[in-house]
Amino acid sequence: MTSAPTAFAAMRPSHLPAALALALVVAACGGGGPSVPASVMAPALAPVGEGDRLYYDNSGGIADSVRIVVRSVDELTDVWGRATSRQSAPPPVPAVDFASRMVVVVGAGRLTPEDQIRVDSVGIRTVTDAAGVDEDVLAVVVRTITGCGRFQVDAYPVEIVTVPRFGGDVRFVERTSSDPNCGPLATR
């Protein structure tokens, strides 16, 4: 007598992540089954270290809201010149090993001097496109922090950081928060 294949055995390998997700939902709802560590469900993002932060300014060298991935010295030279163009003595273009690293530039556009933009963390995530094909992407979490609203002057925050080189698609994940030091009387 031949037994029928199990649901998992009959699936193509590309369907296994979806099946695993379904199994996790069933287990979470009381359906039993083995538990899966959270790291399997959602890989952790690595925080960007202080040594990876190349430049931060809000003087308006880059006045637009931008998300730029730089993968060569020539691109870095161009974007660095724009970012530091408002400095009276611009810092030199930093040396970046583009064989193992790349550069991410985030600009917030017009805000105030109290507002900030930061690249919080990065990590590789698997996403499924509209055709159902899985693809690894580099997720870059960008946080815009709203200040207390004490200054009504224009500022244009920009940050430039290095991250591990990734040859595929880069997706920016936007987060916003408020400065935790603002009291209840601060205007927004």
Order of alpha helices (4+ residues) and beta strands (2+ residues): alpha-alpha-beta-beta-beta-alpha-beta-beta-beta-beta-beta
